[in-house]
Amino acid sequence: MVNDVPEQMSNVEIMRNLEIDVHVETSSEGALRTLSDHTYNVVVSDMERYGIQDDGINLLNQMRKQEIYVPIIFTVGRFNPYLGTPPFAFGITNKVDECLNLVFDTLERTRG
């Protein structure tokens, strides 16, 4: 999970209680280092970090450049369904339950 304000990520404890291994990074740079060193089934990233509104998209683009092909789910403060899901992202939401559903769907697909 990537979020500059980790205490906003209420779904972390839920996932850990379900025995899902969760690693938290606060920056795109940290996430890219971690993704280069470890294998993960899914990335959950907020869209805006440190005042940069599209930092999540920047992370996704860097992942693709580095050939890190892990499904990414974005969390946003305000979801505008008319904008749709960003290209190459698995999903986008502003709701904890929807985020968890997207994570479970991704895990089901990647773990088999």
Buried (B, 14 or more C-beta within 10 A) or exposed (E): BBBBEEEEBEBBEBBEEEEBEBBBBBBBEEBBEBBEEEEBBBBBBBBBBEEEEEBBBEBBBBBEEEEBEBBBBBBBEEBEEEEEEBEEBBBBBBEEEBBBBBBBBBBEEEEE
